[in-house]
Amino acid sequence: MNEGRSIRVELDAVWIDDRRFDPVALDFIARMSEEFGPELMTFEIEGWNPPRKVHVLSGGVLILEVAGRAANVFFCFHRTDANPYPSNLSDVPVFSGSLTVGGLTFAGGESEDFVRRIPSLEGHASIRGFRNGPVYVGLQLEKERNKLGRRAGPRRLVLVTIEWNERGRH
C-alpha cells in the first residue's frame, strides 16, 4: 500500500522511493498498479473518441487512460469529496502518502490559504491549478460536510490531478 509513501512528480517522470516511472511509457499504468494496487475496478467513460478508461487502484490513485496511455493521474485524499467520477463510483480509496511537484508538497487537507499562495495559480473557488513546465497540477478544494450534510467551514485540499499532456487536449 501507500501508507506514508512519498511521491515526487517531475517534468518527465514520477519518482516513487528511488524508482523512476515514465508517464508516457506503455507500461506506466501496469507499474503504477503494482505500486498502488491491486486494481479494484476499471470502467469506461461514455461518449469519447478515443475511449477513456479509468483504473481505480486500492492505494487511492485513479488513472485515466486514453489510447493505451495515462492521460491523468488522480491522488485522492478524501473518500467522497475527492471522487472525480461520482456517477461511476460512490467513493474512492484514500491516498495517504505525500506528493511533491514543483517544490510543493501535498498530503491532503491543506488549507485554501496555503493553495492561494502558490505562484502562477489559476482557476477559482474550489477548482485551482498551476503549471510546472509541461506538467499541469489540478487542485480540488472542498468544504467539510456538517451534521446536516451541508458544506460549511473553510475549503481544504481533497484531490490532486497530474496531467503531462497539454491541458484540454483530451
N, C-alpha and C positions, 0 to 999 in steps of 0.2 A: 504494500500500500504506500501512501504518500505521507504518512504521519511525520510532520516536521521537516519534510524534504524541501530543499532549496532548488529552484529552477532559475536559470539565467537565460533570457532571450536576447540574442544579438541580431545584428543586421542580416546575417545569413545562416544562423544556427540557433538551436536550443541546446543548452548545456544542462544535464542532469548529473549531479555529482561531477565526475571527471569525464563523462562520456558526451561526445558531440553527436547531435542529431540534425540532419539536413532536412529542413521543412519541405523542400521541393523534391526530395528523393521518393521514389516509388515505394520504398519500404518504411517511410516515416510513420504512417498510420499503424502498421504492424508493430513497429518498435515502441511507439507510444502506448499501444495496447499492452505490450509486455510490461512496461513500466507502471502503468496506471490501471490495468485491468484487474480482473477479467472484464471483457466486454459484456455488459448487461443486456444490451439490445441495439439494434440498428433500425432505422426507418427512413423512408424516402419522403422528401418534401415535394408535394404535387405541383405540377404546373411549370416546371423549369426545364429548359433545354440548353445545355446538357443537364441530366438529372442531378439532384443534390441528395446526398445520403448522409445521415447523422449517425455517428458511432458514440454510444453512451458508455463510458468506462466507469467502473466502480470506484475509482480514486478521485472522482469529482471533476473529470476532464471530459468534455464533449468535443468531437472533431467533425467539422463539416467537410465532407468530401465532394469534390467536383471533378469530373473526368479522371477519376482514379487518384487524385492528389488532394492533400489537405489544403483547403482554402482558408479556414478559420479554425482556431483552437480556443475553446472557452474554458476558463478556470472558474468554477462555481463555488462561491464562498457561503452560500445560503441555500437551504433545501428547496424553498419555494420561490423566494424573491429573485434568485439568480437563474431561473429557468428561462432560457431563450426560446423554447418551443412549448409553451403551455398547452397548445391544442393537441400535442402529441405525447406529452409527459405530465403527470400530476406533480411530480417533484423530481429533483436531481440529486445525485450523490454529492457530498460536500468535499471540496478540496481543502486540506488542512495544512498545506505547506506554505511556502512563500515564493513569490515570483518577482524577479528583478528585471527591469527593462529600462534602458536609457538612464541608468544610475538611480532609479527609483525602485523601492521595494514595496510590494503589496502583499498583505497577508489576510485581507478581508476585514471589513469593519472600519476602515479608515474614514475619517470624517469628511464631510463636504468641504470644510475649510482647508484640509490637507490637499484635497484634489484641486481646489481652485488655485492653489499656489504653483501648480505645475506650469512651467513655461510653455508657451505655444498651445495652450489648451483651447479646444474648440467645442462647440455644442452648447447646450443649455439645460437647466433643470436637472433631470435625472440621467440624461444621456450625454456623456462627455467623451473626449478623446484627444489624443495627440499623436504626432508622427515622430518616429525616431528613425530617420533615413527612410528606407523602403518598408519599415515595419509600422503599421498603424495599430495603436493600442486603444481599444474602446473600453470605457469605464461606465458601468451602470450603478447608479446610487438609488437607494430606496429608503423610505421611512419605515420604521418598525410598525407592526400592527398592534393596536391596543386590545384590551379585553373584549371590546365590541367588534373587533375586526377592522376598524378604521385605521388608516395610516396617520401616525402622529409623531411628533418629535423631529429631530434632525435627520437628514439623509446620511447613510453610510454606504461604503462600497460593498457590493454584493457579487459583482461579476466583472471579470477582465476578459476581453476578447482580443486575440492576437491575429493579425492578418498581414501576410507578407506580400500579397498582390496589391495592385493599385486599388485604392478604395473605390467601391462601387462597380467594379468590373464584373462581379458575379452576383 
